Amino acid sequence: MQGHVLDAAIGTELDTGGDGRALIRALGALAARTGMRELSVRCLAHAGRSGDGAALESARLMAWEIDNPALADLVARTSV
């Protein structure tokens, strides 16, 4: 639940002009600690949206390994 709340909070912060860095770090740490690969991809996509092109590329590569069409759509429509 905490990961999904962080995911939504990051999206809101980015939508309203914030950089989301602190929340992105928190989501990345949670995803790594718990092994939640989908949240790792979402974290990397947010980092890409905030300007990190390498993170976005990593998100796209990781998303291929996860059978979730919504996740594939997310990384496909995310841009730096």
C-alpha positions, 0 to 999 in steps of 0.5 A: 500500500505504501508503495502505491501511495508514494507512486501517486504522490510522486505523480501529483508532485510532478504534475504540479511542477515539483521535482519529486526527488525525495519521494522518488528516492523513498519509492526506490528504496521501498521497491528495492527493499521489498523486491517489488519490481513493478514499483521499481519500474514506476520509480524509474519512470518517475525519475525519467519524467523528472529528467533522468533519461537513463532511468527511463531507459532502464524502466522500459527495459525492466517493463518488458520482463513484467507481464502488465500491459498497464505498466508497458503503456506507462513507460511507453508514454513517459517522456523526459 
